[in-house]
Amino acid sequence: MIVAKGLAMSIVTVQLGQCGNQIGSQFFSTVANDLQRSANSRRFGDYEEECVDRFFSVDEHGRWTARAVMVDTEPKVLFANHFYRRL
């Protein structure tokens, strides 16, 4: 699928329960680490920029926040993840 630059859609994940939230946490951690590695190696191109735009919200300070809806009856798992502590 070819998408014109600037027209890529954002992805919001819905993570349910302890298992879903732990898997989602690992997913976002892996994506962020891969993108940071690309940025540090100066290979950060259009593909990486679109990945950031799809999976993360970027604030005015350049900090990434995962686009995720987390559902659990116990808050321990939700607050254990560093991507979601600011919520």
N, C-alpha and C positions, 0 to 999 in steps of 0.2 A: 504494500500500500504506500503510495506517495502522498505526503502531506506537505502543503506549501508552508514555508517558514513562517512561524508565528501563529499557525492555525492548529497546532497540536492540542489535543484535549488533555485535561487533567484527569488523574485517576485518584479516586478516593476508595480506600479499602475499608471493609467492615470486618472487624475482628471480634469473634464471639467466644466468651469463656476463657479460662486459663490457658488452654492449649492454643486456641486461635490467637490470643494476645501474645503468647510467647513466640509462636511462629512468625507473626507479624513483626514483632520486635526484631527478631533475627533477620528477617527480610529487609527491613529498612536499614538496619545496621550494615548489612552486606552491601546494599546499593550505595549507601553513603560512603562506606570505605572505598569501594571501587571508584566512585566519582572523585573522591578526594585524592586517590592515587593518580588518577588521570590529570587532575589539576596540578598536582605537585610535579608531574613529569612533563608539564607544558604541552600535553597532547589533548587539552580540553577543547573539543571542537563542537560542531553543531549537534552531533548525536548526544554528547554528554550534557550540553545545555538543555536540550529538549527533555532528557531524563530528569534533570533537576526540576524543570518546570512541571513535569507530569506527576512526580511522586512527592514533591515538597513545596511548601509555601516558603518564600524567601522574604524576610523582613527588611526594613531599611538599613539594618546593620549587616546584612548578608548572612544572617543565621537561618538555617534550614529547620523547618518544622514539618514532620511527616503529615501527609494528608490521610488521616485515618479516623474512623469512628470505632471506639473501643467499648465493648459491652461486657460487663462482668458484675456479679453480685458481691464480689470481694475486691476492695480497692488495692490490696497489697500488690498484685501483679501489675496493675495499671501504673502505680507510682514507682515501681522498681525500675522502669525503663527510662533512660535518660532523655529519649526523644520526646517524652510526654510530660516531663516534670513541670514545664512552664504552664501547663493547662490548669 
